[in-house]
Structures are given as C-alpha cells and as structure tokens.
Amino acid sequence: MLFPNKVKYRKWQTARKNSKKLSQKVETRGNKVSFGEYGLKALSQARITSNQIESARKAIKRHVGKFGKVYIRVFPDRPVTRKAAEVGMGKGKGAPEFFCMEVFIGRVLFEVSGVSEEVAKEALRKGSTKMPLKTKVIAKV
C-alpha cells in the first residue's frame, strides 16, 4: 500500500463538502499523458484510497505482462481518521486509519507504455473497475 513516509501534520482538518462546487472542479495539473502512451483519465470527482490504487495497479500490471510499463500518477497523502467502534462523543479526534487522495475531473490516474493499443485499453479498463469514479482511456497527443 502507498502511504507517506513522514508527514508534517498527523491529522488534517475536514475539507468542505459542497457537492455542487466539487463536481465542477477541473484539474489543471496532471491532466495530460506524460510518461506512457495511453492513460486512464478521471471523469468525475472522488476520494481514492491507497487500497484502491494498489488493486488497480495490480490488475493493470497483470494484463500488460512483463514487457509493459505502468506509471502511477496519483499518491494518497491525505490521512482519514476514525474513532473506535462504540466510543462516545467528545474525547478528541480519532486516530488516522488510512490515506486517500482527492481526485477531480481531468486527472490522469495511470499510464501504460510498451504494449499495443488493444492490450493497453483492456488493461486500463480492468484497472478502472477498481476505481470509485467514472474514467476513460486516452492516448498521448
């Protein structure tokens, strides 16, 4: 699983959750295929956990084989906290449980190189089934 080695703050403040604004926010960075030939681009907004990233990476890598190269373009750096089960209100914030990343429309999540177009599209399609958001496969321009 992916998680940061060291963080400045163990717990982050809760982000604003205005769904109308979040659904319209578009990425300005990381929205083009840079390293590979084909990429998996987000078409909706969601939080992606490190487990989801790892399972998608495994699915893609299994399909492209040993000659294909997979690039991960996202990294989960946001800690999500939870209090233990059946704990009353108050007594502070819970401990960090896992790490996630806020992904907005247009972000390239994975890239693939070294394989044919059909293999790359099928691999990225299999990886997209592990993601909690809508995606599409794009080619390098």
C-alpha positions, -999 to +999 in steps of 0.1 A: +000+000+000+010+036-006+014+060+022+038+089+030+070+081+050+067+113+071+041+140+073+042+174+089+007+170+105-007+136+115-043+147+112-058+171+086-089+192+091-120+180+074-124+196+039-155+214+028-181+192+011-201+214-012-210+188-038-220+214-064-186+231-064-167+198-061-185+183-091-175+212-113-139+215-102-114+205-130-078+196-126-052+220-142-022+198-134-017+162-142-043+162-169-021+151-199-004+118-207+033+125-199+052+092-193+034+065-212+014+061-244-021+056-230-037+069-198-067+065-175-084+098-170-109+107-143-144+120-155-158+125-120-147+136-085-139+111-057-116+101-029-093+073-039-078+052-011-044+036-012-060+001-014-080+011-045-048+024-062-029-007-054-056-031-066-059-012-098-022-012-103-021-050-098-049-055-123-032-033-149+002-049-144-012-084-146-027-077-180+002-058-196+027-085-187+064-082-181+071-060-212+046-033-204+054-004-181+028+010-157+031+045-143+011+056-112+003+093-114-015+097-081-003+094-045-025+092-014-013+118+011-045+128+029-050+110+063-085+099+071-093+095+108-118+073+126-128+068+162-131+033+175-164+015+175-189+023+203-169+053+215-189+082+229-190+118+216-162+141+226-127+130+239-110+143+208-104+132+172-098+096+162-066+081+151-055+080+114-069+049+097-058+051+061-046+076+034-065+088+004-063+114-024-089+138-037-092+133-074-110+159-096-122+158-132-094+155-157-067+139-136-047+111-152-045+083-128-024+056-145-003+054-177+008+024-197+036+021-223+054-007-242+022-026-253-002-025-282-033-002-282-057-031-276-037-045-247-033-010-231-070-002-234-081-036-220-056-032-191-068+003-182-104-008-185-097-036-159-080-010-137-109+014-140-133-013-125-113-010-092-119+028-091-149+045-074-153+070-102-160+073-139-130+071-162-120+070-198-089+057-217-069+084-236-039+083-259-009+106-259-014+136-282 
